[in-house]
Amino acid sequence: MSATPPFAVDLGTRSRAALANHRLLVWVLCCVAIALLLAFGSLVVGTSSVGTSLGWLLKPDADSSVVLWQIRLPRTLGAWLAGALLGLAGGIAQGVFRNPLAEPYLLGTASGAALGVTLSLIAADASFEGLGWAVRLGVTGAACVGAAGATLLTVSLTRGILETRSLLLSGIVVAFLLGSITQLLVLSRPEIWRTMQSFLLGSTGFLSWSSTELLGAALCISIVPAVLLARGLDALTLGEDTAQSLGLSLPLLRLTLLGIVSLASATAVGQVGVVGFVGLIAPHIVRETLSVNHRQLLIGAPLCGGALLQAADLLSRWVIRPSELPVGAVTACVGGSYLIFLLWRRSRRG
Amino acid sequence: MERGAVRLSSACAQDCRTVRRIAAALASSCGLAFAVAAAASPIVVRDDLQHEITLPRSPQRIISLLPGLTETVCALGECGRLVATDRYSNWPESVKALPKTGGLEDPLIEAIVRLHPDLVLLSSSQRITARLRELGIESFALDTQTYAQVGHMIMVIGTILDLRERAVALNRRIDGEVQTIGREVIARRRGPAPSVYFEVDPGPYSAGPESFIGELIRRLGARNIVQAGMGLFPKLNPEYVVRQNPDVIFVLSADAAHLADRPGWGEIRAVREKRICSFAQEIRDTIVHGGPRIADGMRAMADCLARVSP
């Protein structure tokens, strides 16, 4: 962490880069500490009480251990991982489109993923056999195909991906189109309505160890290439011409990054359903608290997104306990308020 | 069992199509019963997701996540075996005091695990089934959308509770009442069969002829404005209801007052001539829950139909 990054070639910025890295380290430790605190809270708060003291940790009865290790732990870990994936997807999307409002939902990616989930549910409905990994991979695979297809459709509608504004516009068109197809399918197949409803509300209540493993694998697969490609995003910030003059292949860079956005958001949608605003807000918080380049952003946004979804999950279980709120409603509420605050502050400054 | 089938066959002349369906449901349940008898104590049943479960003994701790299933367990006299229900189960009175474990879209998995159920009764919803099975909890999915499915559901729950005789008797009572009410209404009616619109939800969602509500409407000798092939519980174009111009409308009382405010609905004959059967929530539940109380619901429909018919 403390080593100077290879791209900080200017000797004058060497100490500044070291300082930035130092700050990033402190920031990362803070995020990890918050996540651990939230995880602890998440293990203690739930529908049923596992005891007010730490007694359950030392001597859990059979019941409490099932609740803790089979329900609350995969749930809190899964919520963190899903939030991290959404934060990563949002961070990449905002960099690729150089637009602070870009996120998987604006590109039609999430709508494509939801359509994929719907189709896989209809296909699985006739012969529902086998569980865990097979079904999860089926749902996630279909979500990935849907997400990638939607993103490609958005990109192809703009005749290349060089024009940022038209890309966002076609992303919205694709999102509406695919969203309406999903609705039509759900209307025509009432038997999948309930299952689909639980996806569209966004819920962390169904997270199990197998879904957590899947989310973890997706995060590992997507974060490594994203961080390696972060320099390209930095170059892109200076403008498309500059980036090209630095010898970057823009189409290849963008396609790879959009592929990562598809994978990350599809896996999250496949496991926790449609959870909005985390992908939008997490990179904002990172930029507010750290003055960052994209490498730091793509490390920070997942950490922040994970903590955000964990907090939302905790809140959703706590507000009307012993019942629960859909976590998607909580993120939309908290995230929407944050966005209004940002807009209000900007208008006051302006 | 045998006698039930004979009784049903003798009723065939009057009501062949439905009886055939019920007989099929009963026959499959009979087959089930023999299979169970042969295997001695363990209960082997196959649910509507085609998932076969083997219960070493009849479950004593049951969670029901659908009102119709809750009501069936209680109607079979085994309310005491329920340890929790979904938030929508509200009959009989005693289940209101039981713990609530969310709904089918958002079940409280943790609360369910805590209650150590032997069996969770629900309707087809793969996500919960999958999660519960991972946690080692048996669940059993039953659909209750058609009249035959309601009868089948009662028989299967009877099998699970090891109370097949009671389930047969309950089904016979329900079917007997449904036939009696239908015969009475038709005998008392002067004039042609009224056309009716049954509003399940102000969407407007209605009930198709293949659904159990559609079956009750048919037994009442009324003509459902929803035609076969439009689906079990289709979402209608409000214009379709205006064009069909029903003689009678069945609706929840909270929505009844505003029917005339819907565009064009003031011209519908039922609205113009105030032939509206509005039900309080408790009465409506007896119909739409699709459980053992459908005959009570049909009685309310028949009484109102007799009152408002031309």
Chai-1 contact restraints between the chains, C-beta under 6 A:
chainA,res_idxA,chainB,res_idxB,connection_type,confidence,min_distance_angstrom,max_distance_angstrom,comment,restraint_id
A,G46,B,E110,contact,1.0,0.0,6.0,A-B,restraint_1
A,T47,B,L108,contact,1.0,0.0,6.0,A-B,restraint_2
A,T47,B,E110,contact,1.0,0.0,6.0,A-B,restraint_3
A,T47,B,A111,contact,1.0,0.0,6.0,A-B,restraint_4
A,S48,B,E110,contact,1.0,0.0,6.0,A-B,restraint_5
A,S48,B,A111,contact,1.0,0.0,6.0,A-B,restraint_6
A,S48,B,R114,contact,1.0,0.0,6.0,A-B,restraint_7
A,V66,B,V113,contact,1.0,0.0,6.0,A-B,restraint_8
A,V67,B,E110,contact,1.0,0.0,6.0,A-B,restraint_9
A,Q70,B,L135,contact,1.0,0.0,6.0,A-B,restraint_10
A,I71,B,E110,contact,1.0,0.0,6.0,A-B,restraint_11
A,F128,B,L49,contact,1.0,0.0,6.0,A-B,restraint_12
A,F128,B,Q126,contact,1.0,0.0,6.0,A-B,restraint_13
A,L131,B,A130,contact,1.0,0.0,6.0,A-B,restraint_14
A,L131,B,R133,contact,1.0,0.0,6.0,A-B,restraint_15
A,E191,B,S124,contact,1.0,0.0,6.0,A-B,restraint_16
A,R194,B,L104,contact,1.0,0.0,6.0,A-B,restraint_17
A,R194,B,E105,contact,1.0,0.0,6.0,A-B,restraint_18
A,R194,B,S125,contact,1.0,0.0,6.0,A-B,restraint_19
A,T195,B,S125,contact,1.0,0.0,6.0,A-B,restraint_20
A,T195,B,Q126,contact,1.0,0.0,6.0,A-B,restraint_21
A,T195,B,R127,contact,1.0,0.0,6.0,A-B,restraint_22
A,Q197,B,E105,contact,1.0,0.0,6.0,A-B,restraint_23
A,S198,B,E105,contact,1.0,0.0,6.0,A-B,restraint_24
A,S198,B,R127,contact,1.0,0.0,6.0,A-B,restraint_25
A,G205,B,I109,contact,1.0,0.0,6.0,A-B,restraint_26
A,F206,B,R127,contact,1.0,0.0,6.0,A-B,restraint_27
A,F206,B,R131,contact,1.0,0.0,6.0,A-B,restraint_28
A,S208,B,E134,contact,1.0,0.0,6.0,A-B,restraint_29
